[in-house]
Amino acid sequence: MKNRKLKALIVLVLSIIMITACGQKNTVEVDMDLFTGKWECEEHPLEHEDYYTGFVTMNIQEDGSFRMVDVEAGNPVISGELEFLSDTKLVLKCSTEDDFDPPPTWQTMEEEQEVEYRFTEDGKLCLTYNDGETTSTLVFVKK
């Protein structure tokens, strides 16, 4: 009888571990030195010359926290944590403590939003948002 209870307990514990592990995303190690620092957004998203984004700056800390700010108005845009899923994808985990005011062409983004990233040959950081209808790449230059 004790053996049966022990086996049932082990099965229950393993099941709980498996269920909680299924909900977690895999994260990868990245060289945070590439990301850390102050970034200024270029004047327009790659795909949308009619939208102005030159007012957006982004600060990224070594711990993966980030903050986008509208430097012309002095308002926060979005802030939170970066979670790297692969060498091309990350999740912007935005805090709800600050304003949640996504950059132009990213208005439909969620508070936890997956985006693609890449660095250009000249060191610019490209963040590409896609909501299924619109693709918009903000290009940041490190200062």
N, C-alpha and C positions, 0 to 999 in steps of 0.2 A: 504494500500500500504506500509506504514512504517512497519507494522507488518511482511509482507512478506519479505521485505529487511532485517529486523532484524533476522528472522529465517534463511534466506540464509547465512547471515554473520556468525551466530552461527554454522551452518553446515559446512561452509568453514573452520572456525577456528578449530573445532573439527577434521575435516578430516586431516588438516595439522599436528595437534598434534599426531594423530594416525599414520600417515605415518612416521613421524620422529621417533616416539617411536619404530616402527617395526624394524628399522635399528640398534637399540642399543642392545648390548649384556648385559645380566644380570651379575652383578658382585656380589661377596660375600665378606664378611668381613673375614679376616684371622688374626691370631696372628702373626704379622710381626716380633716379637722377635724370632720366630722359623727360620725365613729366613735371618734376618739382620746379616751381618758380612762378613768375608772373608772365601771363600770356595776353596778347592783345589780338582781338579778332579783326580780320581783314574787313574791308568796307561792305562786301556783299557775299552771301553764300554762293558756292560754285554754280549751283543750278538756278539761282534767282537773282539776276542783276537788278531787278526792280525793288528789292528789299535792302534796307540799310542795316548793317550789323556792326559797324565800326565803333559803336559806343560800348560794346561788350568787352570786358576784361575778365580773365579767369586766373585765380591763384590756386595752385595745387601744392599741398604740403607733403612732406615725406611719408606721413601716415596714411596718405590716400584721401584725405579730406580736400574738398574743393569749394570754391565760392566764385560764382559769376556775378559781376556787378555792372550796372549801367553807370559808367563813369560820367556821362553827360548830365544825368539827372541825380546821381548819387544814390540810387536805389539798388537793393539786392535784386538779382534776377532769379537764380537758383543756387542752392548750396547743399552740401551733404558729403557723401562718401563715394569713392570709386571702387567698384568690385570688378576685377579683371577676370573674364571668363576664358579668354584665349589670347593669342597674339594679335587678334584683329577685332575682338569684341569685348565690350565692358558694359557694366550697368551703372547708371547714374542713380544712386540712392539718395533722393532729395529729402532734405529735412522739411518738416512742416512748421518749424519754429520761425523761420524767416518767411518773407513773401515767396510765393511760388508763382513766378511770372516768366515763363519760358521765353527764350529768344525768338525773334521773328522767324517764321516758317516752322517753328517747333511748338506752336501753340497747343497742339493736341497731345503733347507728350504726357506720360504718366509720372507719378512721383517716384516710381522705380521704372526706369526706362533703359532698355538695351539699345546701345548704339555701336556702330563700327568705328574703329580708329585706325589711323596709319600715320606714319611720318613721311614727309616728302624728302627728296634728296637734299634739299637745303634746310632741313630741320623743322619745317612747319608741321604742326599737329592738326590733322583733319579729323573732325568728328562728324559722322554721317548718321542722321536721324531718318528713319523711314517709318511712316505710319500706315503703309499699305497703299496709300494714294499719292503721297508726296514724299520725295526724297530731298533732303537738304543737308549740305555739307558746310559746316562752319570751319574756316581755316584760321588757325591761331599762330601768331609769331611770338617766339619767346623773347622777352625783354630783359 
